[in-house]
Amino acid sequence: MNTDILFEGLIDAYKGYYNIKRENVTEPFDAEGYLSNEAEQYFLVKAAKIAFVNSYEHVFFKKYGRITFEELVSLDAAAWETGIARVKPDADHKNTDVALIVVSDVVTQDIRDRIDSFKHSRNYMLGFHGFSNYRLVVIEAPSKTVLTNRRGRDLRDFVTSVMSKL
């Protein structure tokens, strides 16, 4: 599978739910996605508000010819730090998650061996003001190999579905 076609297919799939930005994107990324889910819960009438819950996700996309472990470490740090800098925790904040999706022609063996080592999480005020988790997906387009960290495993089916439609 062609890297460019897969990258564009993933962007198109995310456009259905996320606000996608392709211009003025944070370096070193090629695209960014943002999802905001704000919900209120009431008891019988709006005046009796039980809860107001905010949930957000920042997704960063990067396309590579051949990605090395060192390059992935750098991307990982940039995605996590950029996403966390956008968190505004308060009593109504449930979570703000950060995801990095990398599409590459070649993924080195050390990435395959150490993909689970990429993990981040943070809670705010002992969880009373929410939390943040990190998901990582690295795709080797020609072989259709999808590698994920532990939290990124829930994206594997979605990515596989996108690949099957291209």
Residue pairs with C-beta under 8 A, 6 or more apart in sequence:
1 141
1 142
1 144
1 163
1 166
2 141
3 63
3 64
3 65
3 103
3 104
3 105
3 141
3 142
4 63
5 166
6 103
6 139
6 141
6 162
6 163
6 166
7 30
7 61
7 63
7 103
7 141
9 162
9 163
9 165
9 166
10 61
10 101
10 103
10 159
10 162
11 20
11 22
11 31
11 61
13 158
13 162
14 20
14 33
14 59
17 35
18 33
18 34
18 35
18 57
18 59
19 33
19 34
19 35
20 31
20 32
20 33
21 31
21 32
21 33
21 34
22 30
22 31
25 31
25 32
26 32
26 60
26 78
26 82
27 78
28 62
28 74
28 75
28 78
29 60
29 61
29 62
29 75
29 78
29 79
30 61
30 62
30 63
31 60
31 61
32 58
32 59
32 60
32 61
33 57
33 58
33 59
33 60
33 61
34 56
34 57
34 58
34 59
35 56
35 57
35 59
36 54
36 55
36 56
37 54
37 55
37 56
38 52
38 53
38 54
38 55
39 52
39 53
39 55
40 49
40 51
40 52
40 53
41 49
41 50
41 51
41 52
41 53
42 48
42 49
42 50
43 49
43 50
51 92
52 92
53 92
53 94
54 92
54 93
54 94
54 130
55 94
55 95
55 96
56 86
56 87
56 95
56 96
56 97
57 96
57 97
57 98
57 99
58 82
58 83
58 86
58 96
58 97
58 98
58 99
59 98
59 99
59 100
59 101
60 75
60 78
60 79
60 82
60 83
60 98
60 99
60 100
60 101
61 101
61 102
61 103
62 75
62 100
62 101
62 102
62 103
63 102
63 103
63 104
64 71
64 102
64 103
64 104
64 105
65 104
65 105
65 106
66 104
66 105
66 106
66 108
67 102
67 104
67 106
67 107
67 108
67 111
67 138
68 108
68 110
68 111
69 108
69 110
69 111
69 114
72 102
72 111
72 118
72 138
75 100
75 102
76 100
76 118
76 136
79 98
79 99
79 100
79 134
80 98
80 120
80 134
82 98
83 96
83 97
83 98
83 132
83 134
84 96
84 98
84 122
84 132
86 96
87 93
87 96
87 124
87 132
89 96
89 124
89 125
89 129
89 130
90 129
91 128
91 129
93 124
93 129
93 130
94 130
95 130
95 131
95 132
95 133
96 130
96 132
97 132
97 133
97 134
97 135
98 120
98 132
98 133
98 134
98 135
99 134
99 135
99 136
99 137
99 152
99 155
100 134
100 135
100 136
100 137
101 137
101 139
101 155
101 159
102 136
102 137
102 138
102 139
103 139
103 141
104 138
104 139
104 140
104 141
105 140
105 141
105 142
106 140
107 138
107 140
107 145
107 147
111 138
111 147
112 147
115 136
115 138
115 147
115 148
115 149
116 149
116 150
117 149
118 134
118 136
118 149
119 134
119 149
119 150
119 151
120 132
120 133
120 134
121 131
121 132
121 133
121 134
122 131
122 132
123 130
123 131
123 132
124 130
124 131
124 132
133 151
134 149
134 151
135 148
135 149
135 151
135 152
135 154
135 155
136 148
136 149
136 151
136 152
137 146
137 147
137 148
137 152
137 155
137 156
137 159
138 146
138 147
138 148
139 145
139 146
139 147
139 159
139 163
140 147
144 163
146 156
146 159
146 160
146 163
148 155
148 156
